[in-house]
């Protein structure tokens, strides 16, 4: 490494020189055509020429491909956000080019307010999908769990395979298990990272057929063709679902509350405790030691019904759930709390998933109430771990 020298001293080729050299191989157009064909085979509905969609690739590479696929799918009324449609590595219109970040979809939402029914977005490398839907005159960004669960229900309701398999990461919503059970599908959970989702899919291919998988961080995959998260194919299927719901007199959010009435309303929230440096790493390790050795008996008044320490017992789990620093605190029928250190940042991450039956209550009001409760549970967990 020392012999190479500093990174800014390494000779670099200009782009046009690299293209003309044997160091670069251009992907043939046939590969794009094959991808388009396989993506089209995942669809279960015809397009709706009247359905109006706003799309942004957030200055990334998805723009040309998404608009083409939507047009071919029967959606001529897709409107790209002009300021963000062309690739630009400086990302001039956003503070950070991540569709999860507050404000990232502001331009798309403003454009959609002129008459669109849906906002869809990719991250710059187009492997993730975000969406926003109209609510009371504004566009509300859906969570990764909401998108994943809506897609799971849609895919399972249209699949023709005999033994469908759906998979999500362990930090994603457990509601997927309830939806899978309703369709007679198999559900598996894995460690975070799409490689683990596909490890499960490949290991189980003699027993079940993978039809859908997702991570709460906006990663989704439909069918067996792309063995990673795929923001383009899933975007087209999501638009299909939304357009079909609209044609039936429903909406994306209305269908979400319908699923909640059927399966119970699940909400999810996260809390990150940032502790940089060596001292911070010691604090995070001490917090994990505490929850592993002496887990709480209740969290903010909710009894802890069970504890699973994923740092042990890997021999009794499938290979897509190996040993890892993660503790699950079961809250019984009310949900769960997960605690783990971030694998890439100086953070302790707390995930809270709470559940309640809708019954005769207003689902939207119950959702707001339950989200507030989940925030309180996350804060109480942080306090238990020694973080104010």
Secondary structure by P-SEA (a helix, b strand, c coil): ccccccccccccccaaaaaaccccccccaaaaaaaaaaaaaaccbbbbccbbbbbbcccccaaaaaaaaaaaacccccccccccccccccccccccccccccccaaaaaaaacccccbbbbbcccccbbbbccccccbbbbbcaaaaaaaaaaaaaacccccbbbbbbccccccaaaaaaaaacbbbbbbcccaaaaaaaaaaaccccccccccccccccccccccccccaaaaaaaaaaaaaaaaaacccaaaaaaaaaaaccbbbbbbbbbbbccaaaaaaaaaaaaaaaccccccccccccccccccccccccccccccccbbbbbbcccccbbbbbccccccbbbbbbbbbbbbccccaaaaaaaaaaaaaaaaaaaaaaaccc
